[in-house]
Each structure stands twice: as structure tokens, then as C-alpha cells.
Amino acid sequence: MDYIEIYCRVSPPEPWSGILIADLADIGFESFLEESDGFRAYIPEADYNENRVKALFQDHTGPDSVSYEKNLMGGRNWNAVWESNFSPVNISGRILIRAPFHKSDPDIEHDIIIEPKMSFGTGHHETTVLVAEWLLETAIEGKKVLDMGCGTGILAILAARMGASSVTAIDNYLYAWENTTENAERNGISGMLVLHGDAGLLGDESYDLIIANINRNVLLEDMGAYNRVLEKGGIMFLSGFLSSDRDLISEEAYRQGLAMAGSKQKGDWLSLKLSK
């Protein structure tokens, strides 16, 4: 089958890459690959509609700039395309995030296999790496963990691998929900609760550790909901925002009564550790 590739360059990438990916999925795009300046999106040539794509990009006035180029991926093996674009991710020498077609490493402590498919998150992005590093420094065993904006489920799977007593993963992107469910099974994780929705799903349950790797606007809007279900003495890892947004996020955390417990930065991306 021949595919069309759209290479979208968007500034700033967050939160607009995620928003554009969700919209492209709604018009038939099947797979996405993250890039530092945007993303690549793929759709069968027979399903491609140039007018719908143009209209979609014209409707987005939020980004400072957005552009795309179209390429025909004719006659290429789709698995080979994935293999050439998706390289394994090694985090701190302890975590290997790889696709099924990559070789395992017997010396790796946490070997996580994902099939990204239509959802966003291959582990390459700095925001995911930052939270993974936080988790490696945290005593997870026996804790109840919530992963908001779970994407492909990498962080939720890692928490389960590290001995969490329960893991709930939530994403409002349908393909992310489906992909996290599949990836949990692919990694032998049983009992993970994967839900399709947003912070509105949070009820009377409570958690010892909350991960929210989303974007600045969602974090500001939903931090109160996260705080409500965070146990006293619990920890919250926030990621998905730029270092220039630190004051906005910190002020909202202070308003919620959360204490700053640390920060990590990679490039322009920042992650905060909060405690209750």
C-alpha cells in the first residue's frame, strides 16, 4: 500500500503538535512520528484528501507559524519506514524504549516495547525523558500511580514495572487510549486501568504519585483536579511545558498549596516535582 507523508513544522511545537495530530487523526491519518520542529503524519494514498488537509491547517491560527510538505511513500515497506525513523531510546542506561523490531538488551533494567501506531509519544521527546528520570529516582513500589495524558503508555508501564500497586492511565485522545491498552499487554502489564477522557474522570479515588506530561494550558486548568486526588505526602511530576512557563506553573502550584520539591530541564523543556 502506498502512503502519503505530511511533514508538519509548527512553532511552538507544544501544545500545537498534539492538537494538530489529533485533528489529522480525525481525518484518517494513521501514524505519527515526533520531530524537534513538529511531526510527520502518514495516511494511505487512497484516503488522502488535499482539500481537507489544507482546510485543517488554515483553521489553526494559534501557532506562531505552521507549514507542511507532502511526500508520496510509494512502494515502500511500512515496517521499514518505521524502522528507519524510530530508533530505540536509552534513558540513563536503565530504560530502553524500543519497537518490537528492535533488539533487546539483556543489561537493561527496564525494557519497554511500544508500537506507536496512531498515538503520540515514542519516548524521544525531552518531556518524557525528564519524567522517566524522575521515576528512576523515586521509590515507586507499593504506590498508587496516576498518569494523565498517557500517550503510548511509556511512563505508566515504567511505573508498573517499578512495582506500583496500581496504575491508572488516562488520555483524551482515542488512539492513545487504544495504544496504551495494547502496549500494556505487549509488556506483560496486567491490571492497569486505561481510560479515555480527561480530568473530569477523576472521582473519589486517590493516588500517591501523579504524572502529568501534557502542556501548559491543560496543566494550569487541571492542576486543582490533580491536587484533589493526590494523597497528603504525595508527589506530582509535571512536564510538557517550556522553561519560560515556569513562573505560571509554579504560581498555580503555590495557589493549590503544593510545595516545590525539585526541577529538571533538557533544552527548553522543564519538568517540576511537587509535593503535598
N, C-alpha and C positions, 0 to 999 in steps of 0.2 A: 504494500500500500504506500502511495506517495503522500508526503506530509508537507504542509506549509509551516515555515518557521517565521514568527514575528519576533524581531529583536527590538525590545522597547527600552529606550533610555529616558529615565524620569528623574527630575530634580525638584525637591529632595526625594530620595528613594522611599523613605518612610514618612508617612504611612501609605504613600500613594502606590507603591508597587503592590502591596497587598490588596488595596482597593481595586486596582486595575486587573489584577489576577482574578479576583472574584467575579468581576464583570465579564472578563473574557471566558471564564468557565461557563457562565450562564449562556453564552452564545456558541458553545460547542468545543472550545479549546480543551485539550485533554491532558497536557503535560506542561510543566513549567520548570525552568532552571534559573536559579538566582545568579545575578551578576552584581559586581560592585556598583555599577551605574544604572541598574534596572533589572531586567529579566528577559528570558527567552520563553516564548509560548508556542505550542505545537498543536496543529489541528489537521485531520485528514483533508487532502486537497478537495475531495468531493463535497465536504461540508463547509468550505471556506466561502464567506460572503463579504466581498470587499466593502460594499456599502455599509454593512452593519459595523464592520471594524472602524471605518472612517467616522461614522456617527458616534461610536463609543468614545473614541479619543477626542472628538470635538466637544463632547458633552462635559469633559473633565477640565474645569477651569481652575481647580485648586492648586495643582503643581506649578512651580515657577516655570518649568519647561517640560514638555513631553514630546517625544518623536519616536517613530518606528520605521523599520525597514523590513521588507518581506523577501523571503528566500524559499525557493522550491527545493524540498529534500527528496527529489525523485530517485527512486530505485535504490535507496539506502536501507540497510537492515536497521530496524528501530532499536534493537538492543545494542547494536554497535554505536548508534548515536548517543544513547545513554552512557555507554561505557567511555566514550571519548570525552564526554562533557562532565561526568560525575566522578570525581576522584575521591578516594577514601579520605576521611578526616581523622587525624590523630590529635587528641587533646591531652596534654600533659603526660604523654607516654602511658596513660592508663585507660583511655577510652578510644576505641576505634569505631567510627561510624562508616558503614560501607553498604554497598548494594549486594544482592545475592551473587552477582557475577564477579565480585572482588574476592581475593584470597583472604582467609582468616590469618590471625597472628596469635600463635599459642602463648606468647609472652604478654598479651594484652589482658588486663583485668576485666574490662567491660567491653565485650564485642557486641555491637548493636547493628543489626541488619535492617535496613529500610528499603522500601520500594516507593520512591516519592510519588509516582503517578501524577494525579491531578492536583495534589496539595502542595503547599508552600513550606519548604524547610528541609534542606539536605544536610544541615549541620555546619555548612561553610560560613554562615553569617556570624559576625563578631558577637551579636547579641546572644545567640545560642551558646557559643563557646564560653562567654562570660558566666552564664548561669550554670553550665556544666562544671566550670571551675569552682563556683560556689558550692555546688553539691558535693564535689570531691573533698571539700574542706569541712563538711558538715556530718554530724552523726545522724544518719537517716533511719537506722534500724529501729523498728517499732513505732515510727511516726506515721501519722495520717497526713497524706500529701494531696494538695490540690494543684493542678496545672491548668491555668487559664490561658486560652489561646494556644492549644497544644500542638497545632500544625501537623507534623507527621508522627508526633508522639515520642520524639527522641528523649526529651527531658523526663517525661512521665515513665518511660521504660527504664531510664537510668535510675530513677528513684526507686522503682520496684526492684531492680537488680541489687540496689544497695540496702535492701531489707525493709522498706517501708511496710507498715502493717496494712495499709490500704492506700490506693491511688485513684483519684478521680481526675479525669482529663476532659476538658470542655473546649469546644471551638464552635463558632457560629458559621463556619464555612463547611458545607455539607461534605465536600470531598475530603477535608481534613478529618472529619469525624469518621468517615469510612476508612480512610487510610490509617489512622491511628489504631482503629479496631483491628485491621489486618496486620499491621506491624507488631502490635502486642502479641497476637497469635504467632506470628512469624518468629518472635523472640522467646516463645515459650512462657509468656506472662499470662497467668490466669487470674481472674477475679478483678481485673482493672475495670472500673466503671467509666465508660466513654460516652459523653453526652453531646448532643447537637444543640447549641444555644449559646447564651451569654450569661452575664452575672445575674440576670433575672431568674436563673435556675437555682441559685443558692438559697437554701431554706434554713432548716433548724440544725443541720449538721455543722460540725466544727472541725478545724484542721490545725495540726501542729506546725505545718510548713506550707506556705502558698508560693507558687511560682506564677508570675505574670509577665510573660515575654510578648508584649503586644505592640502598642505605640503610645505616644504621649497622651493623645486626647482620650483614648479609652482608659488609660491608667488614671488620669485625673478624674474622669467621670465615675469610674467604678471602684476606686480605692476604698471608699467607705463601705461598699458591699463586701470587699475582701476582708477589711478590718473587722466587720461584724461577725464573720465566721472564723476568725483567727483566734485560737486559744490564747489565754493570758500566758505570757512567756514564749509565745510562738514567734516564728521567723517568717518574713516575707522577702522574696527576691523579686525586684522589679527590673525589667530590661526592655529593650526595644525603642529607646529614645536616645537623642543626641546629648553630648555633654553640655551643650548650650541650654538644654532644658532642665538642668539640674535644679536651679532655684525654684522653678514652677513645681516640680515633683516633690522637692524637699518641703516646700511650704505647705503643700496639701498633706504630706505625711505628718508634719508637725500639727496641723489642724485636726488630724484624726487621732492624735495622741500617740503616734508611733515614733520610736526613737531611732536615730541614725546609728547603725552598727558597722558600717563599712561601705566602701565603694570600689569598683574595678572599672578600668577603661581600656578599650582597644580602639585605636584610631579615634574617630569622632564619637564612638558609641560608648555609653555609660551604663553601668548596672549598679543598683543600690541594694544594700542589705538593711532591712528594717526589723526592729524587734518591738514586741508589745508587752 
